[in-house]
Amino acid sequence: HPCSRVHGHTFTVALTVRGPVDHRLGWVMDFADIEAAWAPLRAQLDHVHLNTVAGLENPTSEHIALWIWERISPA
């Protein structure tokens, strides 16, 4: 199978936040807080064999999205 050899892909992650707008500040969430929540996950995923990341042994796009959601949603 052509995918049996190690090969790379480039992914783009788009994070979306939803909630009430703080009328005093004019935003839902500070971008710095979003970046702080995303940075450790990005570090775990960037330039690694995703199959070696716990929970991503089968790194389909759907599994990657769920893996990110389960870890970032509490933040």
Residue frames relative to the residue before (quaternion, step in Angstrom):
aa qw qx qy qz dx dy dz
H 1.0000 0.0000 0.0000 0.0000 0.00 0.00 0.00
P 0.5394 -0.6644 0.4043 0.3228 3.63 -0.86 0.88
C 0.6910 0.4647 -0.2908 0.4712 3.63 1.12 -0.47
S 0.4668 0.6985 -0.4448 0.3103 3.60 1.21 0.03
R 0.6395 0.4850 -0.3290 0.4975 3.61 1.17 -0.46
V 0.5761 -0.5719 0.4432 0.3802 3.56 -1.14 0.61
H 0.1205 0.7722 -0.6114 0.1238 3.53 -0.87 0.99
G 0.3815 -0.7494 0.5018 0.2026 3.57 -1.15 0.46
H 0.1637 -0.7406 0.6421 0.1112 3.48 -1.36 0.35
T 0.2966 -0.7078 0.6038 0.2158 3.52 -1.26 0.39
F 0.0921 -0.7947 0.5996 0.0210 3.54 -0.79 1.06
T 0.1880 -0.7253 0.6464 0.1439 3.51 -1.26 0.51
V 0.1763 -0.7726 0.6029 0.0927 3.55 -0.89 0.94
A 0.1085 -0.7699 0.6272 0.0450 3.55 -0.87 1.01
L 0.1489 -0.7858 0.5971 0.0617 3.56 -0.57 1.16
T 0.1038 -0.7850 0.6101 0.0273 3.54 -0.96 0.93
V 0.1410 -0.7711 0.6144 0.0898 3.56 -0.96 0.84
R 0.0857 -0.7810 0.6183 0.0225 3.50 -1.16 0.68
G 0.3835 0.6989 -0.5444 0.2611 3.53 -1.02 0.77
P 0.6831 -0.4630 0.3471 0.4455 3.53 -1.27 -0.05
V 0.4436 -0.6671 0.5307 0.2765 3.55 -1.09 0.75
D 0.3866 -0.6754 0.5784 0.2447 3.55 -0.94 0.95
H 0.3556 -0.7855 0.4651 0.2006 3.58 -0.33 1.23
R 0.6167 0.5322 -0.3547 0.4589 3.59 1.13 -0.49
L 0.7664 0.3585 -0.1878 0.4989 3.58 0.90 -0.94
G 0.3815 -0.7529 0.4588 0.2776 3.60 1.13 -0.62
W 0.7161 0.3808 -0.2626 0.5228 3.58 1.17 0.43
V 0.5256 -0.6000 0.4978 0.3404 3.53 -1.34 0.25
M 0.7893 -0.0853 0.1151 0.5970 3.54 0.92 -0.98
D 0.5121 -0.6421 0.4804 0.3076 3.56 -1.04 0.77
F 0.5288 -0.6430 0.4553 0.3156 3.58 -0.93 0.90
A 0.6052 0.5576 -0.3580 0.4413 3.60 1.07 -0.65
D 0.6472 0.5052 -0.3159 0.4755 3.59 1.05 -0.71
I 0.6227 0.5213 -0.3357 0.4773 3.59 1.06 -0.75
E 0.6636 0.4989 -0.2998 0.4699 3.58 0.89 -0.92
A 0.6517 0.5165 -0.3209 0.4534 3.60 0.95 -0.80
A 0.6630 0.4872 -0.3028 0.4810 3.60 1.05 -0.71
W 0.7058 0.4751 -0.2548 0.4594 3.59 1.03 -0.81
A 0.5859 0.6483 -0.3698 0.3158 3.61 0.95 -0.84
P 0.7017 0.4455 -0.3181 0.4559 3.67 0.74 -0.80
L 0.6313 0.5159 -0.3387 0.4696 3.60 1.09 -0.59
R 0.6266 0.5259 -0.3309 0.4705 3.56 0.98 -0.84
A 0.6447 0.5267 -0.3239 0.4495 3.58 0.95 -0.83
Q 0.6569 0.5105 -0.3090 0.4609 3.60 1.06 -0.69
L 0.7517 0.4211 -0.2000 0.4665 3.58 1.10 -0.70
D 0.6358 0.5888 -0.3294 0.3749 3.56 1.07 -0.70
H 0.8666 -0.0147 -0.0421 0.4969 3.56 -0.86 1.11
V 0.5521 0.5482 -0.4392 0.4493 3.58 0.89 0.93
H 0.5191 -0.5583 0.5207 0.3844 3.55 -1.31 0.24
L 0.3887 -0.7638 0.4623 0.2275 3.56 -0.32 1.24
N 0.5820 0.5981 -0.3727 0.4058 3.60 1.10 -0.59
T 0.6813 0.4866 -0.2883 0.4646 3.60 1.19 -0.46
V 0.5520 0.5884 -0.3981 0.4366 3.60 1.28 -0.08
A 0.5020 -0.6634 0.4633 0.3054 3.58 -0.77 1.04
G 0.7867 0.2606 -0.2359 0.5075 3.53 -0.76 1.12
L 0.7332 0.3579 -0.2228 0.5336 3.59 1.27 -0.21
E 0.1811 0.8132 -0.5314 0.1534 3.56 1.03 0.69
N 0.7309 0.2026 -0.1434 0.6357 3.58 1.26 -0.51
P 0.0545 -0.8857 0.4609 0.0153 3.60 0.42 1.24
T 0.0592 0.7783 -0.6170 0.0999 3.56 0.39 1.22
S 0.6640 -0.4863 0.3661 0.4343 3.58 -1.19 0.31
E 0.6463 0.5275 -0.3157 0.4521 3.57 1.01 -0.82
H 0.6743 0.4842 -0.2975 0.4715 3.58 0.94 -0.85
I 0.6228 0.5281 -0.3402 0.4663 3.57 1.04 -0.74
A 0.6538 0.5114 -0.3134 0.4612 3.61 0.91 -0.90
L 0.6681 0.4849 -0.3014 0.4770 3.58 0.92 -0.87
W 0.6193 0.5476 -0.3353 0.4518 3.61 0.98 -0.84
I 0.6685 0.4835 -0.2949 0.4820 3.58 0.92 -0.93
W 0.6585 0.5274 -0.3157 0.4343 3.60 0.85 -0.97
E 0.6731 0.5095 -0.3050 0.4409 3.59 0.84 -0.93
R 0.7318 0.4264 -0.2363 0.4762 3.58 1.08 -0.64
I 0.7404 0.4161 -0.2402 0.4701 3.60 1.04 -0.65
S 0.5764 0.6314 -0.3840 0.3487 3.60 1.07 -0.61
P 0.6317 0.5202 -0.3748 0.4357 3.67 0.92 -0.58
A 0.6531 0.5145 -0.3166 0.4567 3.59 1.11 -0.63
